[in-house]
C-alpha cells in the first residue's frame, strides 16, 4: 500500500475518517477531488475544513496537518 495512489471524490461524512486511516497506514499518494462548496455541516464531519472555508470551494482548502 505504500506505493498506492488513492483518489477520493467528495469530502463528506465518513470520507474524512477513511482518509485519515489510509494515510496513517501509509500510502504513496493521495488525490482529493471535491468541486463543491464547504458548508457548516462539513465543519462537523471532519477536520479538513476551517470556519473561514465555509462558502468556498472545497478542494483548495483541504488542510492536511503535518505528520
Helices and strands as residue ranges (DSSP letters): E 5-9, H 14-25, E 29-33, H 40-45, G 51-53, G 59-61
